[in-house]
Structure formats: structure tokens, C-alpha cells
């Protein structure tokens, strides 16, 4: 994917400019997605965003803080309570479709998971600010459905996010249409089919055997 011209040619450095933070965070995702952790520097983010480096330093003291803030502002999907298992699942998958087709996000996210293994501060911030709260919300979808009697009692809380996130990630990684003009429409159709399979599996009652 080619680097975009985010903030190209702009001279933004005054603290009172409300665009500074947005420009810097958008550029941070782009730089990280394309150049990885070693290329993710304040200088690179300043160059791509057009924001003065001192303005970035005033807001974030470390690269880890800048990157995690950038991720947390990308409208990462949050599992919501819409009153039924099907509504919750379809809303959640639709949020992920929009997230995946946003330029640079999926590529940056894949890098982040790898870099967290060797960077303890990055991993700590990621877990505290993103993974733990969003993971808790996703597990509640299963718990609510079990409490409503929509799925068998005792269904593991992690099974729904595991199925959705794992299925969508693997499909997007190997989808032949990722760079097509209609990628969002095609991915949405595939995700709808995945949701149908997941819903059918979760609703299935264990078979009883007679003695």
C-alpha cells in the first residue's frame, strides 16, 4: 500500500490548533503500518502529519504512548448490548468490517501484536487501554445470551469473541479482494455468512444419548 499524503505540505505547529492531535494520530497509524516499530519515530510522524515535532513531544513522552493513543482513537469495535444475541453479533461483526477496510489499521494491528511480545511497556499499555476493556465487553455478549436462554448455559464467555475475531482475521488476511474497489461489500457478505454459522453453532443444544 502506498503512503498517503496525510497533512502533506502543511505547517502546523501551534499548540492552540485543534487539528494537531488528530493529524498526529492518523499519521502515527500510517507510519507504523508501513515502517514498523523501527521506523516509527517522532520525526517520521511529524513529517507525514505536517505537525511540528515539538508539538508531538508536548503531548506524548514516548513512542509507546503515542502509538497506543493512536490505536485507541481508531474506533476499535466495541461489543454492545442490543437486546439479543443475533443483534449483538451482527453489530459487532459490522463494526469490524468497517475497521478492517480503513486504510492501514489491519496492517498496523498485526504489527502491534508482534511488537508487544518484545516490548513490555507497549504490551502493558495495550492491555490496559485496549485489550482488557474491549475483551471484557466482548465476553459479555456470550454471558448475556446465556442469561437470556439464547445459548446453552455454561457456554464459555471467550468462545464468541474467539470465533468472530479469529474467523474475520484469517479471512481478511487471505481474502483475494482486499485491494478491490468493492472490498468492503465483499468482506461484509463473507462476515455475514460467518455470523450465521457462529450463531447456529452457539444456539445448538448438546445431543442427549439414551442409555
C-alpha positions, 0 to 999 in steps of 0.5 A: 500500500502506498503512503498517503499524503496525510497533512502533506505540505502543511505547517502546523505547529501551534499548540492552540490548533485543534487539528494537531492531535488528530493529524498526529494520530492518523499519521502515527497509524500510517507510519507504523503500518508501513515502517514498523516499530523501527521506523516509527519515530517522532520525526517520521510522524511529524513529517507525514502529519505536517505537525511540528515535532515539538508539538508531538513531544508536548503531548506524548513522552514516548513512542509507546504512548503515542502509538497506543493513543493512536490505536485507541482513537481508531474506533476499535469495535466495541461489543454492545448490548442490543437486546439479543444475541443475533443483534449483538453479533451482527453489530459487532461483526459490522463494526469490524468490517468497517475497521478492517477496510480503513486504510492501514489499521489491519496492517498496523494491528498485526504489527502491534501484536508482534511488537508487544511480545518484545516490548513490555511497556507497549504490551502493558499499555495495550492491555490496559487501554485496549485489550482488557476493556474491549475483551471484557465487553466482548465476553459479555455478549456470550454471558448475556445470551446465556442469561437470556436462554439464547445459548446453552448455559455454561457456554464459555464467555471467550468462545464468541469473541474467539470465533468472530475475531479469529474467523474475520482475521484469517479471512481478511488476511487471505481474502483475494479482494482486499485491494478491490474497489468493492472490498468492503461489500465483499468482506461484509457478505463473507462476515455475514455468512460467518455470523450465521454459522457462529450463531447456529453453532452457539444456539445448538443444544448438546445431543442427549444419548439414551442409555 
